[in-house]
Amino acid sequence: MHYKLLLAIILLVLVLIFVLQNTTIVDINFMVWEFTLSRGLLVLIVLLVGVAIGWLGRAQLAHRGRKQKRIWS
C-alpha cells in the first residue's frame, strides 16, 4: 500500500516541477467563457479534474458491486 503513496508523491513533485517551468500565459476559450492562465496551471487543473473523475468512477463501481452483493445474498 505504501508504494501507491510513494508513487503519488513522486507524480505530484513532477507535476509541480512542470507547472513551475511552464509559466507561459495562454488564452482559453470555452463556449462563452474566456480565460487567461499559465499553461502549467491549466495542465494541473486538467490533471485534478481527471483524478476526481477517476475517483468518482471507481467509487460508483464499488458502490454498484456492494449493491449487487446485497441483492444476491
Predicted model as a PDB file, atoms N, CA, C, CB and O in Angstrom, pLDDT in the B-factor column:
MODEL        1                                                                  
ATOM      1  N   MET A   1       0.826  -1.198   0.000  1.00 63.00           N  
ATOM      2  CA  MET A   1       0.000   0.000   0.000  1.00 63.00           C  
ATOM      3  C   MET A   1       0.871   1.264   0.000  1.00 63.00           C  
ATOM      4  CB  MET A   1      -0.940  -0.003   1.217  1.00 63.00           C  
ATOM      5  O   MET A   1       0.476   2.290  -0.553  1.00 63.00           O  
ATOM      6  N   HIS A   2       2.036   1.190   0.610  1.00 87.00           N  
ATOM      7  CA  HIS A   2       2.896   2.366   0.696  1.00 87.00           C  
ATOM      8  C   HIS A   2       3.478   2.757  -0.654  1.00 87.00           C  
ATOM      9  CB  HIS A   2       4.014   2.117   1.679  1.00 87.00           C  
ATOM     10  O   HIS A   2       3.825   3.918  -0.874  1.00 87.00           O  
ATOM     11  N   TYR A   3       3.587   1.779  -1.565  1.00 86.00           N  
ATOM     12  CA  TYR A   3       4.141   2.107  -2.873  1.00 86.00           C  
ATOM     13  C   TYR A   3       3.203   3.032  -3.644  1.00 86.00           C  
ATOM     14  CB  TYR A   3       4.405   0.829  -3.678  1.00 86.00           C  
ATOM     15  O   TYR A   3       3.667   3.840  -4.449  1.00 86.00           O  
ATOM     16  N   LYS A   4       1.902   2.931  -3.417  1.00 85.00           N  
ATOM     17  CA  LYS A   4       0.955   3.835  -4.089  1.00 85.00           C  
ATOM     18  C   LYS A   4       1.137   5.264  -3.590  1.00 85.00           C  
ATOM     19  CB  LYS A   4      -0.505   3.371  -3.856  1.00 85.00           C  
ATOM     20  O   LYS A   4       1.092   6.210  -4.376  1.00 85.00           O  
ATOM     21  N   LEU A   5       1.340   5.418  -2.294  1.00 89.00           N  
ATOM     22  CA  LEU A   5       1.567   6.746  -1.726  1.00 89.00           C  
ATOM     23  C   LEU A   5       2.874   7.325  -2.256  1.00 89.00           C  
ATOM     24  CB  LEU A   5       1.591   6.684  -0.183  1.00 89.00           C  
ATOM     25  O   LEU A   5       2.931   8.503  -2.611  1.00 89.00           O  
ATOM     26  N   LEU A   6       3.907   6.522  -2.311  1.00 92.00           N  
ATOM     27  CA  LEU A   6       5.194   6.976  -2.834  1.00 92.00           C  
ATOM     28  C   LEU A   6       5.067   7.378  -4.300  1.00 92.00           C  
ATOM     29  CB  LEU A   6       6.259   5.878  -2.673  1.00 92.00           C  
ATOM     30  O   LEU A   6       5.614   8.404  -4.707  1.00 92.00           O  
ATOM     31  N   LEU A   7       4.365   6.596  -5.086  1.00 92.00           N  
ATOM     32  CA  LEU A   7       4.149   6.910  -6.494  1.00 92.00           C  
ATOM     33  C   LEU A   7       3.353   8.207  -6.647  1.00 92.00           C  
ATOM     34  CB  LEU A   7       3.422   5.754  -7.193  1.00 92.00           C  
ATOM     35  O   LEU A   7       3.658   9.016  -7.523  1.00 92.00           O  
ATOM     36  N   ALA A   8       2.343   8.411  -5.810  1.00 86.00           N  
ATOM     37  CA  ALA A   8       1.552   9.639  -5.848  1.00 86.00           C  
ATOM     38  C   ALA A   8       2.396  10.857  -5.495  1.00 86.00           C  
ATOM     39  CB  ALA A   8       0.366   9.534  -4.893  1.00 86.00           C  
ATOM     40  O   ALA A   8       2.247  11.913  -6.111  1.00 86.00           O  
ATOM     41  N   ILE A   9       3.276  10.724  -4.517  1.00 92.00           N  
ATOM     42  CA  ILE A   9       4.142  11.842  -4.124  1.00 92.00           C  
ATOM     43  C   ILE A   9       5.115  12.173  -5.253  1.00 92.00           C  
ATOM     44  CB  ILE A   9       4.919  11.506  -2.824  1.00 92.00           C  
ATOM     45  O   ILE A   9       5.339  13.344  -5.559  1.00 92.00           O  
ATOM     46  N   ILE A  10       5.688  11.147  -5.869  1.00 94.00           N  
ATOM     47  CA  ILE A  10       6.610  11.380  -6.993  1.00 94.00           C  
ATOM     48  C   ILE A  10       5.878  12.069  -8.141  1.00 94.00           C  
ATOM     49  CB  ILE A  10       7.233  10.043  -7.480  1.00 94.00           C  
ATOM     50  O   ILE A  10       6.399  13.013  -8.734  1.00 94.00           O  
ATOM     51  N   LEU A  11       4.680  11.601  -8.452  1.00 86.00           N  
ATOM     52  CA  LEU A  11       3.896  12.218  -9.519  1.00 86.00           C  
ATOM     53  C   LEU A  11       3.563  13.672  -9.190  1.00 86.00           C  
ATOM     54  CB  LEU A  11       2.608  11.425  -9.758  1.00 86.00           C  
ATOM     55  O   LEU A  11       3.623  14.538 -10.063  1.00 86.00           O  
ATOM     56  N   LEU A  12       3.219  13.936  -7.949  1.00 85.00           N  
ATOM     57  CA  LEU A  12       2.905  15.300  -7.528  1.00 85.00           C  
ATOM     58  C   LEU A  12       4.122  16.213  -7.684  1.00 85.00           C  
ATOM     59  CB  LEU A  12       2.416  15.311  -6.071  1.00 85.00           C  
ATOM     60  O   LEU A  12       3.995  17.339  -8.165  1.00 85.00           O  
ATOM     61  N   VAL A  13       5.278  15.741  -7.287  1.00 92.00           N  
ATOM     62  CA  VAL A  13       6.506  16.540  -7.419  1.00 92.00           C  
ATOM     63  C   VAL A  13       6.798  16.821  -8.891  1.00 92.00           C  
ATOM     64  CB  VAL A  13       7.709  15.810  -6.764  1.00 92.00           C  
ATOM     65  O   VAL A  13       7.158  17.944  -9.244  1.00 92.00           O  
ATOM     66  N   LEU A  14       6.646  15.811  -9.754  1.00 89.00           N  
ATOM     67  CA  LEU A  14       6.885  16.012 -11.183  1.00 89.00           C  
ATOM     68  C   LEU A  14       5.901  17.012 -11.785  1.00 89.00           C  
ATOM     69  CB  LEU A  14       6.791  14.682 -11.924  1.00 89.00           C  
ATOM     70  O   LEU A  14       6.282  17.847 -12.605  1.00 89.00           O  
ATOM     71  N   VAL A  15       4.650  16.926 -11.379  1.00 81.00           N  
ATOM     72  CA  VAL A  15       3.645  17.873 -11.888  1.00 81.00           C  
ATOM     73  C   VAL A  15       3.955  19.284 -11.407  1.00 81.00           C  
ATOM     74  CB  VAL A  15       2.222  17.459 -11.440  1.00 81.00           C  
ATOM     75  O   VAL A  15       3.835  20.239 -12.175  1.00 81.00           O  
ATOM     76  N   LEU A  16       4.349  19.426 -10.156  1.00 85.00           N  
ATOM     77  CA  LEU A  16       4.687  20.758  -9.636  1.00 85.00           C  
ATOM     78  C   LEU A  16       5.901  21.345 -10.356  1.00 85.00           C  
ATOM     79  CB  LEU A  16       4.960  20.688  -8.126  1.00 85.00           C  
ATOM     80  O   LEU A  16       5.931  22.543 -10.636  1.00 85.00           O  
ATOM     81  N   ILE A  17       6.899  20.515 -10.657  1.00 89.00           N  
ATOM     82  CA  ILE A  17       8.050  20.991 -11.428  1.00 89.00           C  
ATOM     83  C   ILE A  17       7.595  21.445 -12.805  1.00 89.00           C  
ATOM     84  CB  ILE A  17       9.127  19.887 -11.553  1.00 89.00           C  
ATOM     85  O   ILE A  17       8.034  22.486 -13.296  1.00 89.00           O  
ATOM     86  N   PHE A  18       6.710  20.663 -13.436  1.00 84.00           N  
ATOM     87  CA  PHE A  18       6.184  21.026 -14.750  1.00 84.00           C  
ATOM     88  C   PHE A  18       5.430  22.352 -14.695  1.00 84.00           C  
ATOM     89  CB  PHE A  18       5.265  19.920 -15.279  1.00 84.00           C  
ATOM     90  O   PHE A  18       5.591  23.204 -15.569  1.00 84.00           O  
ATOM     91  N   VAL A  19       4.610  22.518 -13.667  1.00 82.00           N  
ATOM     92  CA  VAL A  19       3.831  23.756 -13.526  1.00 82.00           C  
ATOM     93  C   VAL A  19       4.758  24.954 -13.367  1.00 82.00           C  
ATOM     94  CB  VAL A  19       2.870  23.663 -12.318  1.00 82.00           C  
ATOM     95  O   VAL A  19       4.531  26.001 -13.974  1.00 82.00           O  
ATOM     96  N   LEU A  20       5.796  24.807 -12.559  1.00 86.00           N  
ATOM     97  CA  LEU A  20       6.711  25.920 -12.326  1.00 86.00           C  
ATOM     98  C   LEU A  20       7.553  26.257 -13.559  1.00 86.00           C  
ATOM     99  CB  LEU A  20       7.622  25.598 -11.161  1.00 86.00           C  
ATOM    100  O   LEU A  20       7.982  27.400 -13.720  1.00 86.00           O  
ATOM    101  N   GLN A  21       7.790  25.277 -14.426  1.00 90.00           N  
ATOM    102  CA  GLN A  21       8.586  25.531 -15.618  1.00 90.00           C  
ATOM    103  C   GLN A  21       7.757  26.038 -16.799  1.00 90.00           C  
ATOM    104  CB  GLN A  21       9.308  24.278 -16.016  1.00 90.00           C  
ATOM    105  O   GLN A  21       8.322  26.560 -17.760  1.00 90.00           O  
ATOM    106  N   ASN A  22       6.441  25.898 -16.748  1.00 87.00           N  
ATOM    107  CA  ASN A  22       5.579  26.302 -17.854  1.00 87.00           C  
ATOM    108  C   ASN A  22       4.684  27.458 -17.416  1.00 87.00           C  
ATOM    109  CB  ASN A  22       4.726  25.110 -18.350  1.00 87.00           C  
ATOM    110  O   ASN A  22       3.493  27.285 -17.157  1.00 87.00           O  
ATOM    111  N   THR A  23       5.283  28.617 -17.344  1.00 87.00           N  
ATOM    112  CA  THR A  23       4.542  29.795 -16.883  1.00 87.00           C  
ATOM    113  C   THR A  23       4.023  30.650 -18.029  1.00 87.00           C  
ATOM    114  CB  THR A  23       5.418  30.635 -15.989  1.00 87.00           C  
ATOM    115  O   THR A  23       3.513  31.747 -17.802  1.00 87.00           O  
ATOM    116  N   THR A  24       4.149  30.157 -19.259  1.00 90.00           N  
ATOM    117  CA  THR A  24       3.659  30.904 -20.412  1.00 90.00           C  
ATOM    118  C   THR A  24       2.144  31.087 -20.302  1.00 90.00           C  
ATOM    119  CB  THR A  24       4.028  30.178 -21.734  1.00 90.00           C  
ATOM    120  O   THR A  24       1.413  30.143 -20.003  1.00 90.00           O  
ATOM    121  N   ILE A  25       1.693  32.296 -20.543  1.00 93.00           N  
ATOM    122  CA  ILE A  25       0.263  32.601 -20.457  1.00 93.00           C  
ATOM    123  C   ILE A  25      -0.425  32.163 -21.742  1.00 93.00           C  
ATOM    124  CB  ILE A  25       0.028  34.118 -20.201  1.00 93.00           C  
ATOM    125  O   ILE A  25       0.042  32.454 -22.843  1.00 93.00           O  
ATOM    126  N   VAL A  26      -1.543  31.457 -21.585  1.00 93.00           N  
ATOM    127  CA  VAL A  26      -2.339  31.017 -22.732  1.00 93.00           C  
ATOM    128  C   VAL A  26      -3.777  31.491 -22.561  1.00 93.00           C  
ATOM    129  CB  VAL A  26      -2.286  29.470 -22.887  1.00 93.00           C  
ATOM    130  O   VAL A  26      -4.258  31.675 -21.443  1.00 93.00           O  
ATOM    131  N   ASP A  27      -4.455  31.684 -23.691  1.00 92.00           N  
ATOM    132  CA  ASP A  27      -5.865  32.069 -23.684  1.00 92.00           C  
ATOM    133  C   ASP A  27      -6.708  30.819 -23.894  1.00 92.00           C  
ATOM    134  CB  ASP A  27      -6.168  33.141 -24.782  1.00 92.00           C  
ATOM    135  O   ASP A  27      -6.437  30.018 -24.789  1.00 92.00           O  
ATOM    136  N   ILE A  28      -7.716  30.662 -23.074  1.00 89.00           N  
ATOM    137  CA  ILE A  28      -8.616  29.524 -23.162  1.00 89.00           C  
ATOM    138  C   ILE A  28     -10.002  30.053 -23.506  1.00 89.00           C  
ATOM    139  CB  ILE A  28      -8.634  28.700 -21.829  1.00 89.00           C  
ATOM    140  O   ILE A  28     -10.526  30.932 -22.821  1.00 89.00           O  
ATOM    141  N   ASN A  29     -10.591  29.519 -24.564  1.00 92.00           N  
ATOM    142  CA  ASN A  29     -11.962  29.860 -24.940  1.00 92.00           C  
ATOM    143  C   ASN A  29     -12.809  28.605 -24.805  1.00 92.00           C  
ATOM    144  CB  ASN A  29     -12.033  30.438 -26.397  1.00 92.00           C  
ATOM    145  O   ASN A  29     -12.587  27.619 -25.509  1.00 92.00           O  
ATOM    146  N   PHE A  30     -13.769  28.642 -23.911  1.00 86.00           N  
ATOM    147  CA  PHE A  30     -14.655  27.507 -23.688  1.00 86.00           C  
ATOM    148  C   PHE A  30     -16.084  28.001 -23.733  1.00 86.00           C  
ATOM    149  CB  PHE A  30     -14.351  26.804 -22.336  1.00 86.00           C  
ATOM    150  O   PHE A  30     -16.541  28.705 -22.832  1.00 86.00           O  
ATOM    151  N   MET A  31     -16.787  27.626 -24.792  1.00 90.00           N  
ATOM    152  CA  MET A  31     -18.158  28.063 -25.042  1.00 90.00           C  
ATOM    153  C   MET A  31     -18.209  29.594 -25.027  1.00 90.00           C  
ATOM    154  CB  MET A  31     -19.136  27.465 -23.981  1.00 90.00           C  
ATOM    155  O   MET A  31     -17.680  30.238 -25.933  1.00 90.00           O  
ATOM    156  N   VAL A  32     -18.837  30.175 -24.012  1.00 92.00           N  
ATOM    157  CA  VAL A  32     -18.946  31.635 -23.968  1.00 92.00           C  
ATOM    158  C   VAL A  32     -17.938  32.271 -23.016  1.00 92.00           C  
ATOM    159  CB  VAL A  32     -20.347  32.035 -23.561  1.00 92.00           C  
ATOM    160  O   VAL A  32     -17.871  33.495 -22.905  1.00 92.00           O  
ATOM    161  N   TRP A  33     -17.148  31.434 -22.324  1.00 91.00           N  
ATOM    162  CA  TRP A  33     -16.187  31.958 -21.355  1.00 91.00           C  
ATOM    163  C   TRP A  33     -14.811  32.089 -21.981  1.00 91.00           C  
ATOM    164  CB  TRP A  33     -16.120  31.058 -20.121  1.00 91.00           C  
ATOM    165  O   TRP A  33     -14.441  31.329 -22.876  1.00 91.00           O  
ATOM    166  N   GLU A  34     -14.064  33.064 -21.496  1.00 93.00           N  
ATOM    167  CA  GLU A  34     -12.686  33.250 -21.915  1.00 93.00           C  
ATOM    168  C   GLU A  34     -11.816  33.361 -20.670  1.00 93.00           C  
ATOM    169  CB  GLU A  34     -12.536  34.507 -22.820  1.00 93.00           C  
ATOM    170  O   GLU A  34     -12.111  34.129 -19.755  1.00 93.00           O  
ATOM    171  N   PHE A  35     -10.738  32.581 -20.652  1.00 87.00           N  
ATOM    172  CA  PHE A  35      -9.815  32.571 -19.519  1.00 87.00           C  
ATOM    173  C   PHE A  35      -8.410  32.857 -20.007  1.00 87.00           C  
ATOM    174  CB  PHE A  35      -9.865  31.220 -18.772  1.00 87.00           C  
ATOM    175  O   PHE A  35      -8.063  32.566 -21.152  1.00 87.00           O  
ATOM    176  N   THR A  36      -7.614  33.425 -19.135  1.00 94.00           N  
ATOM    177  CA  THR A  36      -6.192  33.590 -19.371  1.00 94.00           C  
ATOM    178  C   THR A  36      -5.474  33.060 -18.136  1.00 94.00           C  
ATOM    179  CB  THR A  36      -5.819  35.092 -19.665  1.00 94.00           C  
ATOM    180  O   THR A  36      -5.658  33.570 -17.030  1.00 94.00           O  
ATOM    181  N   LEU A  37      -4.647  32.023 -18.338  1.00 90.00           N  
ATOM    182  CA  LEU A  37      -3.894  31.471 -17.228  1.00 90.00           C  
ATOM    183  C   LEU A  37      -2.639  30.798 -17.770  1.00 90.00           C  
ATOM    184  CB  LEU A  37      -4.756  30.470 -16.413  1.00 90.00           C  
ATOM    185  O   LEU A  37      -2.484  30.636 -18.980  1.00 90.00           O  
ATOM    186  N   SER A  38      -1.757  30.415 -16.876  1.00 90.00           N  
ATOM    187  CA  SER A  38      -0.496  29.812 -17.310  1.00 90.00           C  
ATOM    188  C   SER A  38      -0.742  28.386 -17.799  1.00 90.00           C  
ATOM    189  CB  SER A  38       0.543  29.819 -16.159  1.00 90.00           C  
ATOM    190  O   SER A  38      -1.662  27.702 -17.349  1.00 90.00           O  
ATOM    191  N   ARG A  39       0.099  27.967 -18.723  1.00 89.00           N  
ATOM    192  CA  ARG A  39      -0.032  26.631 -19.305  1.00 89.00           C  
ATOM    193  C   ARG A  39       0.123  25.557 -18.226  1.00 89.00           C  
ATOM    194  CB  ARG A  39       1.013  26.424 -20.421  1.00 89.00           C  
ATOM    195  O   ARG A  39      -0.609  24.568 -18.231  1.00 89.00           O  
ATOM    196  N   GLY A  40       1.046  25.738 -17.326  1.00 86.00           N  
ATOM    197  CA  GLY A  40       1.259  24.770 -16.255  1.00 86.00           C  
ATOM    198  C   GLY A  40       0.059  24.646 -15.342  1.00 86.00           C  
ATOM    199  O   GLY A  40      -0.311  23.544 -14.936  1.00 86.00           O  
ATOM    200  N   LEU A  41      -0.554  25.783 -15.016  1.00 86.00           N  
ATOM    201  CA  LEU A  41      -1.747  25.751 -14.176  1.00 86.00           C  
ATOM    202  C   LEU A  41      -2.894  25.054 -14.895  1.00 86.00           C  
ATOM    203  CB  LEU A  41      -2.160  27.170 -13.775  1.00 86.00           C  
ATOM    204  O   LEU A  41      -3.676  24.338 -14.269  1.00 86.00           O  
ATOM    205  N   LEU A  42      -2.998  25.257 -16.193  1.00 88.00           N  
ATOM    206  CA  LEU A  42      -4.025  24.580 -16.982  1.00 88.00           C  
ATOM    207  C   LEU A  42      -3.834  23.063 -16.926  1.00 88.00           C  
ATOM    208  CB  LEU A  42      -3.992  25.071 -18.444  1.00 88.00           C  
ATOM    209  O   LEU A  42      -4.799  22.320 -16.745  1.00 88.00           O  
ATOM    210  N   VAL A  43      -2.599  22.607 -17.081  1.00 85.00           N  
ATOM    211  CA  VAL A  43      -2.317  21.174 -17.010  1.00 85.00           C  
ATOM    212  C   VAL A  43      -2.634  20.638 -15.622  1.00 85.00           C  
ATOM    213  CB  VAL A  43      -0.849  20.891 -17.367  1.00 85.00           C  
ATOM    214  O   VAL A  43      -3.184  19.543 -15.498  1.00 85.00           O  
ATOM    215  N   LEU A  44      -2.300  21.383 -14.584  1.00 83.00           N  
ATOM    216  CA  LEU A  44      -2.603  20.965 -13.216  1.00 83.00           C  
ATOM    217  C   LEU A  44      -4.110  20.841 -13.002  1.00 83.00           C  
ATOM    218  CB  LEU A  44      -2.008  21.959 -12.210  1.00 83.00           C  
ATOM    219  O   LEU A  44      -4.565  19.878 -12.385  1.00 83.00           O  
ATOM    220  N   ILE A  45      -4.877  21.784 -13.496  1.00 88.00           N  
ATOM    221  CA  ILE A  45      -6.334  21.734 -13.360  1.00 88.00           C  
ATOM    222  C   ILE A  45      -6.899  20.523 -14.095  1.00 88.00           C  
ATOM    223  CB  ILE A  45      -6.972  23.028 -13.897  1.00 88.00           C  
ATOM    224  O   ILE A  45      -7.763  19.823 -13.567  1.00 88.00           O  
ATOM    225  N   VAL A  46      -6.415  20.275 -15.310  1.00 89.00           N  
ATOM    226  CA  VAL A  46      -6.883  19.122 -16.081  1.00 89.00           C  
ATOM    227  C   VAL A  46      -6.530  17.823 -15.364  1.00 89.00           C  
ATOM    228  CB  VAL A  46      -6.274  19.133 -17.498  1.00 89.00           C  
ATOM    229  O   VAL A  46      -7.337  16.894 -15.336  1.00 89.00           O  
ATOM    230  N   LEU A  47      -5.331  17.749 -14.783  1.00 84.00           N  
ATOM    231  CA  LEU A  47      -4.930  16.571 -14.027  1.00 84.00           C  
ATOM    232  C   LEU A  47      -5.856  16.345 -12.834  1.00 84.00           C  
ATOM    233  CB  LEU A  47      -3.482  16.711 -13.554  1.00 84.00           C  
ATOM    234  O   LEU A  47      -6.297  15.221 -12.596  1.00 84.00           O  
ATOM    235  N   LEU A  48      -6.149  17.399 -12.089  1.00 88.00           N  
ATOM    236  CA  LEU A  48      -7.016  17.271 -10.916  1.00 88.00           C  
ATOM    237  C   LEU A  48      -8.435  16.864 -11.294  1.00 88.00           C  
ATOM    238  CB  LEU A  48      -7.048  18.580 -10.145  1.00 88.00           C  
ATOM    239  O   LEU A  48      -9.066  16.070 -10.596  1.00 88.00           O  
ATOM    240  N   VAL A  49      -8.933  17.408 -12.396  1.00 93.00           N  
ATOM    241  CA  VAL A  49     -10.270  17.010 -12.865  1.00 93.00           C  
ATOM    242  C   VAL A  49     -10.257  15.534 -13.259  1.00 93.00           C  
ATOM    243  CB  VAL A  49     -10.725  17.893 -14.072  1.00 93.00           C  
ATOM    244  O   VAL A  49     -11.197  14.803 -12.948  1.00 93.00           O  
ATOM    245  N   GLY A  50      -9.214  15.098 -13.931  1.00 92.00           N  
ATOM    246  CA  GLY A  50      -9.107  13.689 -14.307  1.00 92.00           C  
ATOM    247  C   GLY A  50      -9.041  12.766 -13.101  1.00 92.00           C  
ATOM    248  O   GLY A  50      -9.676  11.712 -13.086  1.00 92.00           O  
ATOM    249  N   VAL A  51      -8.282  13.155 -12.100  1.00 88.00           N  
ATOM    250  CA  VAL A  51      -8.195  12.363 -10.865  1.00 88.00           C  
ATOM    251  C   VAL A  51      -9.557  12.299 -10.187  1.00 88.00           C  
ATOM    252  CB  VAL A  51      -7.143  12.961  -9.898  1.00 88.00           C  
ATOM    253  O   VAL A  51      -9.965  11.238  -9.715  1.00 88.00           O  
ATOM    254  N   ALA A  52     -10.263  13.426 -10.135  1.00 91.00           N  
ATOM    255  CA  ALA A  52     -11.585  13.451  -9.499  1.00 91.00           C  
ATOM    256  C   ALA A  52     -12.566  12.558 -10.255  1.00 91.00           C  
ATOM    257  CB  ALA A  52     -12.125  14.894  -9.432  1.00 91.00           C  
ATOM    258  O   ALA A  52     -13.333  11.826  -9.629  1.00 91.00           O  
ATOM    259  N   ILE A  53     -12.558  12.604 -11.576  1.00 92.00           N  
ATOM    260  CA  ILE A  53     -13.452  11.754 -12.367  1.00 92.00           C  
ATOM    261  C   ILE A  53     -13.125  10.276 -12.145  1.00 92.00           C  
ATOM    262  CB  ILE A  53     -13.347  12.106 -13.868  1.00 92.00           C  
ATOM    263  O   ILE A  53     -14.029   9.455 -11.991  1.00 92.00           O  
ATOM    264  N   GLY A  54     -11.847   9.944 -12.129  1.00 89.00           N  
ATOM    265  CA  GLY A  54     -11.454   8.564 -11.870  1.00 89.00           C  
ATOM    266  C   GLY A  54     -11.853   8.096 -10.491  1.00 89.00           C  
ATOM    267  O   GLY A  54     -12.313   6.967 -10.318  1.00 89.00           O  
ATOM    268  N   TRP A  55     -11.680   8.959  -9.511  1.00 88.00           N  
ATOM    269  CA  TRP A  55     -12.030   8.619  -8.140  1.00 88.00           C  
ATOM    270  C   TRP A  55     -13.538   8.398  -8.005  1.00 88.00           C  
ATOM    271  CB  TRP A  55     -11.563   9.722  -7.180  1.00 88.00           C  
ATOM    272  O   TRP A  55     -13.976   7.427  -7.389  1.00 88.00           O  
ATOM    273  N   LEU A  56     -14.320   9.300  -8.581  1.00 88.00           N  
ATOM    274  CA  LEU A  56     -15.772   9.163  -8.520  1.00 88.00           C  
ATOM    275  C   LEU A  56     -16.252   7.936  -9.296  1.00 88.00           C  
ATOM    276  CB  LEU A  56     -16.442  10.420  -9.067  1.00 88.00           C  
ATOM    277  O   LEU A  56     -17.180   7.249  -8.868  1.00 88.00           O  
ATOM    278  N   GLY A  57     -15.623   7.667 -10.426  1.00 84.00           N  
ATOM    279  CA  GLY A  57     -15.993   6.481 -11.197  1.00 84.00           C  
ATOM    280  C   GLY A  57     -15.703   5.198 -10.449  1.00 84.00           C  
ATOM    281  O   GLY A  57     -16.506   4.265 -10.465  1.00 84.00           O  
ATOM    282  N   ARG A  58     -14.562   5.151  -9.798  1.00 82.00           N  
ATOM    283  CA  ARG A  58     -14.221   3.965  -9.016  1.00 82.00           C  
ATOM    284  C   ARG A  58     -15.169   3.806  -7.825  1.00 82.00           C  
ATOM    285  CB  ARG A  58     -12.765   4.046  -8.529  1.00 82.00           C  
ATOM    286  O   ARG A  58     -15.573   2.688  -7.503  1.00 82.00           O  
ATOM    287  N   ALA A  59     -15.522   4.898  -7.179  1.00 78.00           N  
ATOM    288  CA  ALA A  59     -16.455   4.835  -6.053  1.00 78.00           C  
ATOM    289  C   ALA A  59     -17.825   4.339  -6.527  1.00 78.00           C  
ATOM    290  CB  ALA A  59     -16.587   6.223  -5.376  1.00 78.00           C  
ATOM    291  O   ALA A  59     -18.484   3.568  -5.830  1.00 78.00           O  
ATOM    292  N   GLN A  60     -18.246   4.783  -7.709  1.00 76.00           N  
ATOM    293  CA  GLN A  60     -19.528   4.340  -8.258  1.00 76.00           C  
ATOM    294  C   GLN A  60     -19.501   2.839  -8.534  1.00 76.00           C  
ATOM    295  CB  GLN A  60     -19.863   5.115  -9.550  1.00 76.00           C  
ATOM    296  O   GLN A  60     -20.463   2.137  -8.222  1.00 76.00           O  
ATOM    297  N   LEU A  61     -18.412   2.341  -9.115  1.00 74.00           N  
ATOM    298  CA  LEU A  61     -18.302   0.908  -9.386  1.00 74.00           C  
ATOM    299  C   LEU A  61     -18.280   0.101  -8.084  1.00 74.00           C  
ATOM    300  CB  LEU A  61     -17.038   0.617 -10.211  1.00 74.00           C  
ATOM    301  O   LEU A  61     -18.898  -0.961  -8.004  1.00 74.00           O  
ATOM    302  N   ALA A  62     -17.581   0.592  -7.081  1.00 73.00           N  
ATOM    303  CA  ALA A  62     -17.535  -0.103  -5.792  1.00 73.00           C  
ATOM    304  C   ALA A  62     -18.917  -0.131  -5.152  1.00 73.00           C  
ATOM    305  CB  ALA A  62     -16.522   0.574  -4.844  1.00 73.00           C  
ATOM    306  O   ALA A  62     -19.318  -1.142  -4.577  1.00 73.00           O  
ATOM    307  N   HIS A  63     -19.634   0.962  -5.251  1.00 69.00           N  
ATOM    308  CA  HIS A  63     -20.987   1.024  -4.687  1.00 69.00           C  
ATOM    309  C   HIS A  63     -21.913   0.061  -5.422  1.00 69.00           C  
ATOM    310  CB  HIS A  63     -21.544   2.463  -4.762  1.00 69.00           C  
ATOM    311  O   HIS A  63     -22.717  -0.633  -4.801  1.00 69.00           O  
ATOM    312  N   ARG A  64     -21.795   0.025  -6.725  1.00 70.00           N  
ATOM    313  CA  ARG A  64     -22.626  -0.879  -7.527  1.00 70.00           C  
ATOM    314  C   ARG A  64     -22.322  -2.331  -7.181  1.00 70.00           C  
ATOM    315  CB  ARG A  64     -22.401  -0.632  -9.033  1.00 70.00           C  
ATOM    316  O   ARG A  64     -23.233  -3.156  -7.111  1.00 70.00           O  
ATOM    317  N   GLY A  65     -21.048  -2.646  -6.964  1.00 68.00           N  
ATOM    318  CA  GLY A  65     -20.660  -4.002  -6.594  1.00 68.00           C  
ATOM    319  C   GLY A  65     -21.212  -4.410  -5.237  1.00 68.00           C  
ATOM    320  O   GLY A  65     -21.668  -5.541  -5.067  1.00 68.00           O  
ATOM    321  N   ARG A  66     -21.175  -3.501  -4.271  1.00 67.00           N  
ATOM    322  CA  ARG A  66     -21.740  -3.793  -2.950  1.00 67.00           C  
ATOM    323  C   ARG A  66     -23.242  -3.978  -3.034  1.00 67.00           C  
ATOM    324  CB  ARG A  66     -21.406  -2.675  -1.959  1.00 67.00           C  
ATOM    325  O   ARG A  66     -23.802  -4.840  -2.358  1.00 67.00           O  
ATOM    326  N   LYS A  67     -23.904  -3.167  -3.868  1.00 63.00           N  
ATOM    327  CA  LYS A  67     -25.347  -3.244  -4.010  1.00 63.00           C  
ATOM    328  C   LYS A  67     -25.756  -4.579  -4.619  1.00 63.00           C  
ATOM    329  CB  LYS A  67     -25.864  -2.086  -4.866  1.00 63.00           C  
ATOM    330  O   LYS A  67     -26.738  -5.179  -4.183  1.00 63.00           O  
ATOM    331  N   GLN A  68     -25.018  -5.050  -5.618  1.00 63.00           N  
ATOM    332  CA  GLN A  68     -25.333  -6.327  -6.248  1.00 63.00           C  
ATOM    333  C   GLN A  68     -25.092  -7.487  -5.292  1.00 63.00           C  
ATOM    334  CB  GLN A  68     -24.504  -6.513  -7.516  1.00 63.00           C  
ATOM    335  O   GLN A  68     -25.835  -8.468  -5.327  1.00 63.00           O  
ATOM    336  N   LYS A  69     -24.081  -7.403  -4.445  1.00 63.00           N  
ATOM    337  CA  LYS A  69     -23.836  -8.471  -3.477  1.00 63.00           C  
ATOM    338  C   LYS A  69     -24.981  -8.576  -2.499  1.00 63.00           C  
ATOM    339  CB  LYS A  69     -22.527  -8.236  -2.727  1.00 63.00           C  
ATOM    340  O   LYS A  69     -25.346  -9.683  -2.103  1.00 63.00           O  
ATOM    341  N   ARG A  70     -25.575  -7.435  -2.088  1.00 62.00           N  
ATOM    342  CA  ARG A  70     -26.715  -7.469  -1.170  1.00 62.00           C  
ATOM    343  C   ARG A  70     -27.934  -8.099  -1.822  1.00 62.00           C  
ATOM    344  CB  ARG A  70     -27.054  -6.063  -0.689  1.00 62.00           C  
ATOM    345  O   ARG A  70     -28.696  -8.809  -1.166  1.00 62.00           O  
ATOM    346  N   ILE A  71     -28.120  -7.846  -3.095  1.00 58.00           N  
ATOM    347  CA  ILE A  71     -29.276  -8.393  -3.803  1.00 58.00           C  
ATOM    348  C   ILE A  71     -29.151  -9.913  -3.908  1.00 58.00           C  
ATOM    349  CB  ILE A  71     -29.407  -7.759  -5.213  1.00 58.00           C  
ATOM    350  O   ILE A  71     -30.138 -10.625  -3.730  1.00 58.00           O  
ATOM    351  N   TRP A  72     -27.956 -10.414  -4.194  1.00 59.00           N  
ATOM    352  CA  TRP A  72     -27.761 -11.831  -4.400  1.00 59.00           C  
ATOM    353  C   TRP A  72     -27.544 -12.595  -3.105  1.00 59.00           C  
ATOM    354  CB  TRP A  72     -26.605 -12.050  -5.309  1.00 59.00           C  
ATOM    355  O   TRP A  72     -27.533 -13.826  -3.121  1.00 59.00           O  
ATOM    356  N   SER A  73     -27.375 -11.915  -1.998  1.00 54.00           N  
ATOM    357  CA  SER A  73     -27.141 -12.604  -0.728  1.00 54.00           C  
ATOM    358  C   SER A  73     -28.420 -13.024  -0.062  1.00 54.00           C  
ATOM    359  CB  SER A  73     -26.360 -11.732   0.204  1.00 54.00           C  
ATOM    360  O   SER A  73     -28.389 -13.616   1.017  1.00 54.00           O  
TER     361      SER A  73                                                      
ENDMDL                                                                          
END                                                                             
